[in-house]
Structures are given as structure tokens and as C-alpha cells.
Amino acid sequence: MDLGPIFQALMNVIGSPYNMGMLLLAVPIGMFFGAIPGLGGKLGIVMMIPFVFGMDPIAGAIFLISMHAVVHTGGSVPSILFGVPGTGADAATVVDGLPMTRNGEAGRAMGASLGASGVGGVIGGLFLICILPVLRPVILAFSPAEFFMLAIFGITFIAMLSGNSLVKGLLVGFFGLMLSFVSLDPNTGAERYTFGLLFLWDGMDIITVILAMFAIPEMIALGVEGGSMSLAGKQKGTAGYKGVFTGLLDVFRHWGLTLRTSIMGAFIGMIPGLGGDAATWICYGHAIQSSKNPEKFGKGAVEGVIAPETANNSKEGGSLLPTLFFAVPGSSGMAILLGAFVMLGIQPGPAMALTGMDIVWTLIWALMIANIVAVFFFIAFVPMLGYLSYVRGSLLIPFVLALTFLGAFLGHRSWENLIVLFVLGGFAYFLKKYGWPRPPFVIGIILGPIAEDSYHKAFQLWGYEFLLRPGALIMIALIIGSVGFYIWKSTRPKKEGVVEYVG
């Protein structure tokens, strides 16, 4: 591989005051859109398109990709502090990030999140640079059969998140799977469980469901218990710089997990149609599966923050490549970026591999540098944000609920989502109160449509013989191995004094 164009692209970013200025401007804007539930990177790109219209194509593309790259870095802050995911893909961070806040480790959790986001973005970018020569056959090898089996593989992680009651996890997970079918049938167009309500034709809004599952029950519980989000006193907590740097070091203490989930996130991001939500949950499930102490997850395990956050940022680089080379968006955010690139005069497609590699290298470098800049930018503010975990609930609850309602409404600009928020929020509170796991519900509702759509396509192409395709057989082997590994681990004697995950 000729390294000259790669280093030239790096200089296009850091050697140009104008391009670097665009990157530095984009980073705080992207983190802002990520930190406000319901806004997210897609709305941010749409709102910034008029700003970049008529701009130099490279500078405009650097601005947009840098902003989009750090959205999930900002989204981790409300996820960890309040249990309010900034974006759908940040939901997996809540599972252990919020318990860390409750344990007085908000600073450590946010430090781990920032470090994982930065490292994940860089490793994901470097992985993409290395994988470019074999990109085309890898992406084209994934057919609907592999999509279906990969979705089923993700659903098997329901078992990993079910704690000491697999039955409870499966019941909650399959209830989420059932609600994922509330929509128009993708094959016939017939209404399914919509009760004639127009806003349900496109299915249940993921952001609303996630906010209902995590934000509402936590605020109800905080109101019932009183006090603050952190159950530890200020003197025992780690909200300051010490906690933040402890969290940053945790990323390197668990370097194996950081490396694996960064590569997994980038690889999943390269597969159009899966999306960031699937990447974060699959990597979170892998963290549990590969841990020597899986029982600590859901109670404040720092690995439960590191895994989804590395995947969150590395998958953005992965989704960039099919967007540029095949004009096939790797995610919904990349679909909007695709239109913005065309507006700027950048024409994605196979011709990029021949005449546009300088743009590809430049955008990959911009993505990596934006993640690094975001870490340093946020380190200055995170310790102050961490002290919000000690604010009295009576002051915090109205603010968090206002963010939650805003996020639910902005999802589809539909007031009916507020009804869904109340109903599912009440359901989620009872799950929390009586020790039933909530993450399996989210896995079911996210992966259900992917599994259904891929199954119908695969069956129409090959019938049931799609299960015998080489890629499908590999995925089946992974599923059997994953379930077998879980059963083997669950039969081992549990350590005394350990409480199983039920959150």
C-alpha cells in the first residue's frame, strides 16, 4: 500500500487552518446534538446543511463527518448521569453507566466513556485503513441470509442480560420482539397491531421506547427514594478529575476488550442495514460473554461502559466506507450524509476507488482526529458535569423529565409518542421494582425488524436453503457456540456475595 496519499490526506486536515478550524467548530456542535435526547446526529446534519452549502467540498465534508463522529460521545453524558440516552445507540451505556453513577462513580464512568470513544474512533479508523484492500468482497459477502442470522445472533444475547433468571429475560425480550412488529407488514402493506393509528404505521419510535425503558423508571425510583442520583456521599464519590482519569486508565487496563469491540464495531458498521444500535448491544453482549465475572454487569461494571462506547464511535468509520464506495448508506445518519456529500459536489460510488481516494483518506483522518479532539474538549467539562449526580432529586427530576418528553416528541414530531412514553414507562418501572431485566426488551424491539426483513428476503431468494449458505452456517456455529458458552458458564459455581444482574 502506498502511504504517500494517506499522509497527504492527514496534512489536508491538520495542515490547513481552514479545514482544522471546521473540525474544531464541528466537534462541540456534534456533542451538543448528541447530549440532547431526541436530537441526535441526523437532525444535526440536516440543520447544518445550509451552513455548508457553497463551501469548499473538502472543508464541508470534514465539518459534517467530524460533527457526526462525536454525537455519541456527547450522548454518553445524559446516559450515565440520568439514565436518559442521548441517542438510541447510547442505550447500552445506561445499563452499567447509571449504576456507576448510583455508586458514586459518575466521574469514572464518564472518563471511561470518553476514553473508549476516543480510542474506539481511532482504532476503528486504523482498522478501516488496513481493511480497504479487502473491503469489497467482505461487504458483498453479506446477503439477507447473513443479515438474518446476525440479528438472531444478537437476540441470543438476551440470555447474557437475563441474570439469574433466563425465563424472565426471554419473556421480556420476546415481548419487545412482539412490539417490534407493530407497523405495516413490509411485504403486504397490511396493518399489524396499529389499531388504525397512523403514527404506528412506521413502527414504535426507538428513541421513545428507550427513554421509557430507562429514563422514566429511574426518575420514578428517584422520586420514591428521595436523595440524589448518586447513593454515595460527595466525599466518597469520584466525580472530579481523579475519577475521570481513573476511568480513562480503565480503558487501557481492559485493552483486550477495547481492541476487540473497536474492531467489531467497525466491522458491523460496514454492513449496511444493521445500524449502531445493533453494534452497541452486540459488543455489550460480547463484554459479558468474555468476562470472568459476568455477574457484575448491570451493577456498575466499567467494562459495560467501555464496550458499547468503543463500538459507538468505531462503527461510524465502518459505515462511512459503503457510503462512499457503493453509495449504500451504512446507517440512517450516513444516508443523510450521502445526500449532503452529493450537494457538496462529492459523488459517492465505485469511481471513488479510482479517482477519489484522497477524499476517502481525508474523511477517515477527520473522523479519527475529531474523536481525539472530543476527548480533550470534554475532559475540561466532565468533572463539573459529574457533580450533577449529587443534585437533589426534587431539583433534578423536572429537568430530566423535560428532556425525556422533548426527546420522545422530537423522535417523530408526534404527540402520541408521549402516550407511549407514559405506558411503557410505567411498565418499565414495575420491571425495575420487581427485579425483571429491561435491556432484553430493547434488544428485541431493535433487532426484530432487521430479522423479519432479512428473513423474508432470504426466503424469497433461496427458500429454506438460505440456512445452508456458508456465511449463514458460520453464523449458526457462532450462535450455538455462544449459547453453549453461556450454559457452561451458568452451570459453574457462583462466587459468594455476588448479586446477579436484574436491571
Residue, then its C-alpha position, 0 to 999 in steps of 0.5 A: m500500500d502506498l502511504g504517500p496519499i494517506f499522509q497527504a490526506l492527514m496534512n489536508v486536515i491538520g495542515s490547513p487552518y481552514n479545514m482544522g478550524m471546521l473540525l474544531l467548530a464541528v466537534p462541540i456542535g456534534m456533542f451538543f446534538g448528541a447530549i440532547p435526547g431526541l436530537g441526535g446526529k441526523l437532525g444535526i446534519v440536516m440543520m447544518i446543511p445550509f451552513v455548508f452549502g457553497m463551501d469548499p467540498i473538502a472543508g464541508a465534508i470534514f465539518l459534517i463527518s467530524m460533527h457526526a463522529v462525536v454525537h455519541t460521545g456527547g450522548s454518553v453524558p445524559s446516559i450515565l448521569f440520568g439514565v436518559p440516552g442521548t441517542g438510541a445507540d447510547a442505550a447500552t451505556v445506561v445499563d452499567g453507566l447509571p449504576m456507576t453513577r448510583n455508586g458514586e462513580a459518575g466521574r469514572a464512568m464518564g472518563a471511561s466513556l470518553g476514553a473508549s470513544g476516543v480510542g474506539g474512533v481511532i482504532g476503528g479508523l486504523f482498522l478501516i485503513c488496513i481493511l480497504p484492500v479487502l473491503r469489497p468482497v467482505i461487504l458483498a459477502f453479506s446477503p439477507a441470509e447473513f443479515f438474518m442470522l446476525a440479528i438472531f445472533g444478537i437476540t441470543f444475547i438476551a440470555m447474557l442480560s437475563g441474570n439469574s433468571l433466563v425465563k424472565g429475560l426471554l419473556v421480556g425480550f420476546f415481548g419487545l420482539m412482539l412490539s417490534f412488529v407493530s407497523l405495516d407488514p413490509n411485504t403486504g402493506a397490511e396493518r399489524y397491531t396499529f389499531g388504525l393509528l397512523f403514527l404506528w404505521d412506521g413502527m414504535d419510535i426507538i428513541t421513545v421506547i428507550l427513554a421509557m425503558f430507562a429514563i422514566p423508571e429511574m426518575i420514578a425510583l428517584g422520586v420514591e427514594g428521595g436523595s440524589m442520583s448518586l447513593a454515595g456521599k460527595q466525599k466518597g464519590t469520584a466525580g472530579y478529575k481523579g475519577v475521570f482519569t481513573g476511568l480513562l486508565d480503565v480503558f487501557r487496563h481492559w485493552g483486550l476488550t477495547l481492541r476487540t469491540s473497536i474492531m467489531g464495531a467497525f466491522i458491523g458498521m460496514i454492513p449496511g442495514l444493521g445500524g449502531d444500535a445493533a453494534t452497541w448491544i452486540c459488543y455489550g453482549h460480547a463484554i459479558q460473554s468474555s468476562k470472568n465475572p459476568e455477574k457484575f454487569g448491570k451493577g456498575a461494571v466499567e467494562g459495560v461502559i467501555a464496550p458499547e462506547t468503543a463500538n459507538n464511535s468505531k462503527e461510524g468509520g465502518s459505515l462511512l466506507p459503503t457510503l462512499f464506495f457503493a453509495v449504500p448508506g451504512s446507517s440512517g445518519m450516513a444516508i443523510l450524509l450521502g445526500a449532503f456529500v452529493m450537494l457538496g459536489i462529492q459523488p459517492g460510488p465505485a469511481m471513488a476507488l479510482t479517482g477519489m481516494d484522497i477524499v476517502w483518506t481525508l474523511i477517515w483522518a477527520l473522523m479519527i482526529a475529531n474523536i481525539v479532539a472530543v476527548f480533550f474538549f470534554i475532559a475540561f467539562v466532565p468533572m463539573l458535569g459529574y457533580l450533577s449526580y449529587v443534585r437533589g432529586s426534587l431539583l433534578i427530576p423536572f429537568v430530566l423529565a423535560l428532556t425525556f418528553l422533548g426527546a420522545f416528541l422530537g423522535h417523530r414530531s408526534w404527540e402520541n409518542l408521549i402516550v407511549l412514553f407514559v405506558l411503557g414507562g410505567f411498565a418499565y418501572f414495575l420491571k425495575k421494582y420487581g427485579w425483571p431485566r429491561p435491556p432484553f426488551v430493547i434488544g428485541i424491539i431493535l433487532g426484530p425488524i432487521a430479522e423479519d426483513s432479512y428473513h423474508k428476503a432470504f426466503q424469497l431468494w433461496g427458500y429454506e436453503f438460505l440456512l445452508r449458505p456458508g456465511a449463514l452456517i458460520m453464523i449458526a456455529l457462532i450462535i450455538g457456540s455462544v449459547g453453549f458458552y453461556i450454559w457452561k458458564s451458568t452451570r459453574p459455581k457462583k462466587e459468594g456475595v455476588v448479586e446477579y444482574v436484574g436491571 
